[in-house]
Amino acid sequence: MQEPLISILIPFKNTQAYLAECIDSIINQSYTHWELLIVDDHSTDKSFNLVHSYARKDSRIQLLKNEGSGIIAALKLAFTHSKGNYITRMDSDDIMPHLKLETLLNKLLENGKHHIATGLVSYFSAEGISDGYRNYETWLNGLTKNGSNYSEIYKECVIPSPCWMINRTDLETINAFNPLRYPEDYDLTFRFYEANYKVIPCNTVLHYWRDYGTRASRTDANYAENSFIDLKLFYFLKLNYNGLRPLVIWGAGKKGKTIAKKLIDLNVSFHWICDNPKKIGKHIYDQEMKPFQYLETLEKPQSIISVANTEQQQIIKTYLAHQNMLSMKDYFFFC
């Protein structure tokens, strides 16, 4: 019986310095029945020529040119040309450990459809990794180890964009790469969540994630923080919001104000609370700021927590637990 075919989708743009290392890590995989659909998104360096040299030598590599513009268009094109039973995505500047494809595939074969296989990630950089990225790595890996990724989905993207694998039909069921919503990896993760696809726990590092100053996630406007908030609110209102319950924003910092403004624009009513005595009683966007104890006067409220400080978050969690409120049902951390 022939082994399942894995389709690897890679968009690239001006990553000449890293492409060889990336492609070599794919060629050196322990699992060899794969095809690489790699799409040039209008590169202006010598990336296309470099990939073309690989494609001439290895028939499993299919080089395409993006007919549109941007990562989503590139992914749609790659997926259209793919033939694999299983689909995974890779970034052109990253590296696969030797057993990545084999490990992800085996997890899906063991667990069946309606599952997402993923793995731990490890950042690396010639300039060193910032505390922010290292903290994100630690947080993300902590979720992946027990498959509880969705439990904090409104904080950040909880499935790493270049480290997942899924059954082809499951990806097609949730409309694959067709929605034109950025950040596209976060949107896809929300659609996994919406479809109730289970995340398979993993304790193995399966992706080496390169960080550098001109990486798209640092420079592309589609990955700006406001895009994240727009996406979070879109799916919160669609999947978790109960219009029969009072909605509360906790926190009046920059993110809390952004969320409040967007809810006003969407004509979604809310109460606004904080624990900053200097702000209590004041009006922002014509909304009165009330003390956090006001939450106790509301019947079955749902709260969006916009407080970023980790120590304050823990205090808030303890307080909400004393109110018998549950995460992802009664309250949702948006940072």
N, C-alpha and C positions, 0 to 999 in steps of 0.2 A: 504494500500500500504506500502510495506516494505521500511524502510529508506535506503538511499544509504550507501554502505559499504566503509569505509575509510581505506586504507592500510597505515600504518606507517612503514617506513623503518629506521632501526637503525644499523649502524655498531658499534662495540665496541672493544676496545683493552686495557686491563689493567686499566679499570675505576671502579674497585671494590668499591672505596670510594664514588662514586657518583651515581652508577647505581640504587640503591634502591630508592633514591629520585626522579630520573628521571622516573622510571617505576611507582612509586606510583602516580606521577602527571598525568600519562596517565590513570591509572586505575580510578582516581578520576575525569576524565573529565565529563562535563555535557552531552556530546554526547557519547553514549555507543556502537553504532554499528560500531566498528572498529576491525581491526586485526593488530597485531604487528609482523612484520617480523624482528627479531633481530639477527644479524650475528656476531659470535665471530671471530675476525680477529687474531687468533693465540695468545690469551692472555696467559700470564705466571703467572698471579695472580689467585685469586679465583673468578674472574668475571663470568666465565662460570657456576660454581656451584650456584652462587647467582641467575643468570637469570633462571637456570634450576628449582630452587625452586619456582620461580614465574610461570613458564610455567606449572608446575604440578598442580598448583592451579587454573589457569585461561586458559581455552581452546582458548581464543583469542590470546594468546601469542605463537608464533612458534619460537623456538630457532634453529638456523642453524649454521654450521661451514663453514667458508670461504674456498672454494676449491682452490682459488688462493691466492693472497696476496695484501693487500691494500684496501683503501676505495672504489675505483671504482669496483673492483672485488666483494666486499661485497655488494655493492648497486645493482649490476647486479644480483647477486644471490637472494637477497631479492625481487627484482622486479619480477624475474622469478616465484617465489613462491606466489606472491601476487594475490589477486582476486578482489580487490576493484575497484569501479567505480571512486574513487578519490584517488590521491596519495599525500603523504606528507613525508618529511624527518625530522628526529629528531636526535640530538646529544646525546650520552649516558651520558654526564656529565651535561646536562642542565635541565631546568624545564619548564613545560607547565602550564600557568595559567588555571584556571578551565574551562573557556569558549573558549579556543583556537580552538579546533576542530569544535565546533558548529559555531563559528564566521566565520572561514575560509570557511566552507562548505556553509553557508548561502550566503556568498558573491558570491561564484561560482554559486549557484542555481539562484541567482538574475540576474547575468550577462551573464550566458551561456558560451559556449565554447570559446576558443581562449582568455581566460583571466587567469591571475595569481592572486591568492589571497595571500596576505601577511599581515604583521602587524608590529607595532612598537616593538623594542627590548629594553631590559634593561640589561646592564652588571652588574654582581655582582662578588665579590671576597673577600675571607677572608683577603687578603693582601691590599685591596683597589684597585680602578681602576686608571690606569695611564691616564694622559692627552690625550695621543694618542688614547686610546680606547674610552675615553669619547667623544673626538672630532668626532671619527668615528660614534659613536652611534648618536650624535646630527645631523651630516650630513646625515646619512642614514635615520633617522626618518623624517628629513625635506623633503626628497624626497618622502618617502612613504605616508606622509600625503596628498599629492596631486597627487600621482600616476605618478610623473615625473621622476621615477627612471632612465630611459634610458638616460635622458638628460646629465648625467655625468658618463656614463658607462665606459669611458676610464680612469677614475680616480681610482676607486676601484670597488670591487664587489658590485653592487647596490641592490641585493636581498639577504637577509641573508640566508645562506645555510640551517639552521634548522627551517626556518619560512616561508614556502610557501606551497600552495596546488594547484593542477592542475587536470583537467579532464584526466583520463587515456589515452584516445585516442589522446589528444593533446600532452601528453608526448611521446607516441609511435611515433607520426608523426615527432618529432624532434630527433628521435633515442635514446630516453631515456638515459640510463647510458652507452651506448656502446662506445662512443669515449674515447680513452685512452689518455686524455689530462688533465693535472693538471695546476692550481688548478681546480678540477672538478666542484666545485660550481660556479666558475666564468665562466667556459666554458659553463655550462648549462644556466647561465644567458645570455650569448651572444647568445645562440641558441634560447632562448625566444625572445630576441630582433630581431634576424634574421627572426623569424617566425611572427613578429609583433603581438605577444600576448600582450594584454593590461594589465597593472598593475592596479589593483583595489585600489583606495585610502583607507587608514585606519588611524584612530586616536586612536586606542586602543593598549596598550602593550599586545602582544600575545606570547612573548617569553622572558624567563629569561636566559641570556647567561653567563655561568660561565667562568671566566678567572683564570688561574693558570699557574705556570711556565712550566709544562710539557705538556700543551695542544698541540695537533698535529699542530695547526696553528702556534705555536711558535717554534716547534722543527723539524718538518718534512721538508726535503729538497724540497719536491714538492710544498711547499708554500713559497719558497724563492722569493725575489723581481724579480730576473731574469726570473723566470717562469711567473710572472705577465706580464712583458714586452713582452716576447715571445708571450703570448696569446693575449695581446692587439694588437700587430702588426699583428698577424695572422688574426684577425677579422677586423682590420682597413683596411688592404689591400684587404680583401675579400668583405667588406660591404660598406665602406665609401670612400675609395680612388678612385680618378678619375685620371687615368694615362694621361689624356689629359691636366691636370692642373699642374702647377709647385708645387712641394712639398717642404715645408719649415720646418726645425726644429728651434724652438725658445728656446734658452738656451744651455749653454755649461758646465753645472755642470755634476756631475756623471751620472745622468739619461740621460741627453742629449747626452753625449758621448756614453752611452750604446746603445741608440736608433740609433745613427748615425752608430756605428759599425755594428749593426745588419742589417740596411738598405744597407750598403755597401756589406755585405756578401750575401744579397738577390738580389744584382744588381739593387737596386731601387735608382734612382738619386734624389738628393735633394739639396736645398740651405740651408745655415746655418747662422742664425743671433743671435745676443744677444745685451744686453745693457750694457755690461761690457767693458769699454774703454781699459782695460788692455789686453783683448783678441781679440778685433777687429783688423783685419789685419793679425793675426796669422793663421797658418795652423795646423789643427788637422786632422789626418788621410788623409792628402793631400787635405783637404777641407778648403777653405779660410773662416774665420769668418768675417761676414759683420755686419754693424750696423742695428738695427731693422728697420730703415727707408727704408732700401733696399726693404722691403716688398712692398712698394708703387710702385716700378718699375716693379713688376711682374704682369702679366695678370691673374686675377682670381686664385690666389694661394690658396692652402690648407695648413694649418699650424698645426703641432704637437707642443703643448706647454709643455715644460719639466721643467718649473719654479715652484718650490714647495712653495715658500714663499707666504702666502695668501694675504699680502698687495700688493706685486708685481703682483700677479694674477689679482687683482682688477684693477690695473693700466693698465695692458695689455688688460683686457676686455673693459675698457673705450676707449682705443686707437683703438681697433679693431671695436668697435661700431661706432666710428667716420669714419672708413673706410667702413662702411655699410657691415661689415662681420658678419655672423651668426654662433652661436655655433652649433656644430654637422653637419655643412654643409661646412663652410669655415675654422673653427678652432676647435681643439680637445685638451682638457686638459688631459695629460697623468699622472698627479699627483695632 
